[in-house]
Amino acid sequence: MAKLSGPMLPPKNGGIAKQAVVLLHGYGADGNDLIGLGHHWGPLLPDAFFVAPNAPSPSAGNPFGFEWFPLAVDRIAGRIEGAKTAAPAIVEFLTDLWAQTGLTAADTYLIGFSQGAMMALHVGTALPRPLRGVVSFSGAFVPADSFPAEDKAPVALIHGDLDQVVDPNLSRQAATELTAAGYDVSLHISPGMGHGIAPDGLDFSTSFLLAHGT
């Protein structure tokens, strides 16, 4: 299994990290696409370090980017199979990160955009120990075989209502499914936003992180 790596930002406190924020990019992008969120959140979470690993496979749609799983003609079947295939690399990355830093799942946020959001939800709702929080921007929920976890991480779902790449109803559906399974779910739909992160969506996610940051 390929080891994941990507850009990192140290904690703003200048000392030892007490929290980790793991950022999973979208299809055809790389870790540089999301590490900028660390510049935004770093002053607000000064004890956190940020890391944005590149997905394990070069993207078929962008030779300069990466993919967690290939796009299939049948998007639903492709997500189900793809998420299960990609999950072990992310779990291994998290396990190694915790072993190297002394941090735990309870100290870690898992955040993703688009295909990375699908992976964040897939992995983050099924780990044996709950994460500090899971944030999905423009994603969809593909349950893992071990879903639901016994101890559940809080989840924030954020989506543009004009998204034509990933249907915003997939986040609404995720909110329903996760709430029914006992997860603490926050849903925000950004009006007038397509496939991206709107300022109001970023503010919503920031409030979520700060609410669960202590």
N, C-alpha and C positions, 0 to 999 in steps of 0.2 A: 504494500500500500504506500502510495506517495505521501511523503511528509508535507504538510501544508506550511507555508510561510508567506510573509507579506510585510508591508510597512507597519511601523509601530511608533507610538508617541509615549514618552515617559510621563509619569504623574507630575502635575504642576507644583506639587508640594516640594519637589526636588529631593524627596527621600524614597523610602520603600513604599511600593504600591500596596494599598489595602483593598483595592477593588480592581476588577478587570472588565473591560468593555470589548467584546469581540464582535466585529462588524463583517457581515457576509454580503458580498457584492452581488449584483444582478448578472444575468446572462450576457456574455460577451464583454464584460468589464473586467476590472482587476481591483486589488485592494486599494489602489490609489483613488478609486472612484468614491470610496466612503470614508477614508481616513480623515478627510476634512471635517467630518462630524466631531472628531476628537478635538480639533481646534475650537469648535463651537462649545462643546461640553466640558473641555478640560478645566477652564476656570471655575465652572460650577461644581465639578467633581474633582477637586484637586488631589484626592488620594487615589485616583483611578489611572491606570495606564490603558492605552487603546491599541488594539492590534486588528488588522484587516487582512486575513490570509487570502491568497489567491486560490481559487478553486483548482481542483487537481488536474483538470483536462483542458487543453487548448480548445477554444471555441470554434465550432464549425462555421459560425456566422461572422466571426471576427478573428482573423489570424493573430491579432495583437492582444486579444483578451482570452478569458477563460470561462468555463461553464461547470456548474455543479452536475448537470446532466444534460444530454442532448434534447433538442426540441423534437417532439414526435408529431406526426400527422394527427393522431388522437391525443390531444393535449391532456385529457384527464388520465388516460392509461399511462401516458408518458410521465406525468408527475408522480403517479403512484410508484411505478417501477424505478424512476430516476431518483426519487427521494430515498427510497430504501437502499439503493446502490451507493449513493453519495454519503449517507449518514455515518458509516463507520469512520471515514476520514475525519469528519468533524468531531466525533466523539473522541477519537484518538488525539486530535489536536488539543481539545479541552483537557483531557486526562494528562497529557504531557505538560501543558501550561500549568496546571495545578501542582504537579509534581515538582516543576522547576521553580515556582514562585512561593509555594507554601500556601497559596490561596485555595479556596474551595468553591464548590458550585454556588454556595450562598453568598459569595463575594462577587459573582460574575453576572453581567448582563450579556445576553445574546441577542443581537440586533441584525436584521437583514432587510434588503430591498429586493423586491420582485422575486426572482428565483432564489436569491439568498434569504428572503423573508420566508419562502416556503420551507427552506431548510432550517431556519431558526425555529419555526413553529414545530416542524416535524421532530427535531432533536430536543428542543427545549421543553416540550410537553410530555416527554417520555423518559427523561433521565431518572435514575433511582434516587438522586438527591436533587431537591429543587434549586433552580437558579434564583438569583435575586430578582430577575425580571427578563421577559422576552418581549421584543418590539418587532412588529411586522409592518413594513412600509410596502404597500401595493402588492400584497402577497395572497396566498391561498393556503388552506390547511389540508395537509395529507397526514392522517393519523399513522403513527408507527405501530408496530405489532404490540409494543408494550404500553401503548396509550390505553387508559389514562394512568399517569403516574400516581402513586399513593400519596406522595407529598407534592403539592402543585405550586408551580411558579406563577406569579401574576403576569398577565399578558396585556399588551396594548396593541391594537390593530388600527392602522391609519391608511386611508385610501382616498384618492381623488375620485370625485363622482363622474368625471368625464374620461376616466382611464379606458382607452380602447385596446390596451395590450393585455392587461389582466383585469377582468371584470370586477368592478367594485362590489358586486353582489357576493363575490367569493369571500370577501372580508366580513360581510354581514352574515353569511352562512357560517363562517368560522366562529364568529361571536356567539351565535346560537348554539353550535355544537360544543364549544368549549365551556360555555356557561352551564349547559345541561350536564356536563361531566364534572362540574364542581370547581372550575377555574374562576379566579377573579379576573374579569375581562373588562377592559376599557376600549370603546370603539369611537373613532373619530373619522368622519367623512369630510374631506376638504372640498368645499363648493368651487366649481369652475376649474378644477385641477385635473390634468391628464395623468400620464404615467411619470410621476416624479414626486418630490417632497415639497409641498407648499409651506410657506412661512407659518401658517396656522397649524399645520401638521407637525412641523418641527417644534413649535411651542408646546403642543399637546404632549409630544414625546418627552420633551424636557421636563415638563411638570410630572410626568409619570416617573422618570428617572429620579428626580429629586424627592418625590413622595416615598420611594422605596430605597432611598440612598442611605438611610441611617438605621 
